[in-house]
Amino acid sequence: MKIEFIGPEKLAKDGGVDYPTLVDGREFTSHFSYEVLEDVDPGVVLGDPLEHFARHKLKLLSIAEQKILEGHAHASKIEIFSNDLITD
């Protein structure tokens, strides 16, 4: 399976972030909920969702990649929520 996060990120209607993604050449949108952006770094108050996403991009995209590999991409969308965060 070939996964490419092609970007760029953009603000989603719900206040989260959408990130264009290719999976085996098919277009998908990785959607990061507003809540996952808040919870990825609980010690920081969420300001601009796009800036916050940029600071935690690697971690968030790795979560999206894992969900894709596990078969959780449906209707051309990969949804990433707070419960997808891995607790350390």
Sequence and secondary structure as in RCSB ss.txt:
>XXXX:A:sequence
MKIEFIGPEKLAKDGGVDYPTLVDGREFTSHFSYEVLEDVDPGVVLGDPLEHFARHKLKLLSIAEQKILEGHAHA
SKIEIFSNDLITD
>XXXX:A:secstr
  EEE    EE TTSSEEEEEEETTEEEEEEE HHHHHHTSTTS    HHHHHHHTHHHHHHHHHHHHHTT EET
TEEEE GGGS   
